[in-house]
Every structure is written in C-alpha cells, then in structure tokens.
Amino acid sequence: MNNTKRIILCLLAGLAAVLAAVSQAAADPARKFNRGEKMTYTIEYAGITAGYSYLRVDSELTYAGQRSAYHIVNETWSNPFFSKFYQVHDRFEAFTDYEHLYSLRYQKKMREGGYRHEESLDFDQEQNKVTYNNGQVIATTPQARDILTSLYYARTFSLESGKSLYIDNHTDKNNYPLEVKLLRKEKIKTIFGKVECLVVEPVLRYPGLFQNKGRLLVWLTNDSRRIPVLMKSKILVGSINAVLKEYNQGIDGPDYLVTEKQ
C-alpha cells in the first residue's frame, strides 16, 4: 500500500518535471498562463479509480510580497473506498511572479494516513535563495522555480525534440537536475477525441522522487497547449495511471469546457 501510494503522489510531480525540462526552445515572451484553466484527473489502477487530482490557475491575480502573482493549486485525494484503508489529501500551492514567471512562494499541506506535514518556502529572486518556514535558508539557482511553477512555465515554450533536455528545480530543500527523453509520437483516445501526443519520459536524479527506478511516461497533446492527457507510472504489476477527465481552458483562452463522455 505504501509503495502504491507514493507512486500515486509522484505522478503529478513527475509530470511537472517533464514539462519543465521538455521545452527549452525559444519562449514566447507575450504568452502568459491561462487564468482559470483547470485540469481534472482520475488516479487509476487496474481499471479502478483510487482517487482524484486537479491542477488549477486562479482566475484572479493575487500578491506575494509586493509583486503581482498567479496562484496555482494542485490537490490530490483518495476516494471514499480507498480512504477507509489509507486516506490521502494533499494540497500544493505556488505563487508565481506575473511578469517573470518565476517562484515567489510555495507551500504544501499533506495528509497521508497518519502522516501530517505542512511547509512553506519564500523565494528571494534577487539574492538567489529560499527561506523555509523553519528558518532554514538554502542557496538556489537564478530564477529558481518550484515544481508547479515549472509545469506552467514550460508550457510557454515551443518543443524541441531529438535530444535529451535538462533543467534544475528546487524541491524538498534540494536543487536537483533532471533529464527528459522524447520517445515518440502516438495517437491515443482522449476527452478531445483521438489526438496525436508526444510521449515523454523523465529521468529524475533526486532520491525519493523516482531515482531511476521504474518508469513514468507522459502523453502531451502535440499542439501549442501541451495538455497532459495521460500519465503512466510502471510498477511491479501493471501501472498506475492519471487520466485527464475534464479540461477548462479558463478566461485567457477559448471559452469552452471539455469533459469525458459517459
């Protein structure tokens, strides 16, 4: 149960790492995040839904310190049946600078069985350091980004294929490198119909996240939106999947809502 739970919780973190590394061509400086965009997933094993997760950018800007910021939220929770055995309810929040798209603040609140953990980080982008709520200060790379900010920041880039890509992130009091491999293009059935996707694989070098054990594959729509429609984390028997079930473009994009047909 513990190994399965850890894989479920790593799925979206691994996705963010993929998108942070997979897009290192020229960025479009005029493009910003889609305010109000929301992506909702089911977490599935052997065809059974074990939980749910969403990624959302608030419709309204907020402030972090004295700077205008996006507020990005990722929340993951187990369904009522699985919660009887092991309840999971995690919430991660990023406050991302509106102008420069780098991290200003990151916080998480984790509830996993009997485990409880809360943590917040304040990024000082002028001094290249991050301060944790316990007072610990750690040096970072210039324009450091947390895992959620990296996810959305990377989607403002065009995709470059044909070679491995690398990027540094800051998480859990560490600056760590990761490698992303673009494996192939593949058409799969999604809530948008059958669409062409880019299949990518992250190789993370940080202990506890994946550490080159097992495989995580991510299917991204092969268009300017780079929507993650499917994630598969290979385990000893089968895989645990995160499947996109609902997509709302938000107020900065086309006015539409897409949900899976029942």
Secondary structure as UniProt FT lines:
FT   HELIX           2..22
FT   TURN            29..30
FT   TURN            35..36
FT   STRAND          38..45
FT   TURN            46..47
FT   STRAND          48..57
FT   STRAND          62..64
FT   TURN            65..66
FT   STRAND          67..78
FT   HELIX           80..83
FT   TURN            84..85
FT   STRAND          88..97
FT   TURN            98..100
FT   STRAND          103..112
FT   TURN            113..114
FT   STRAND          115..124
FT   TURN            125..128
FT   STRAND          129..132
FT   TURN            133..134
FT   STRAND          137..139
FT   TURN            142..143
FT   HELIX           147..154
FT   TURN            155..156
FT   STRAND          165..171
FT   TURN            172..173
FT   STRAND          174..190
FT   TURN            191..192
FT   STRAND          193..204
FT   TURN            207..212
FT   STRAND          216..221
FT   TURN            224..225
FT   STRAND          228..234
FT   STRAND          239..248
FT   TURN            251..252
FT   STRAND          257..259
//
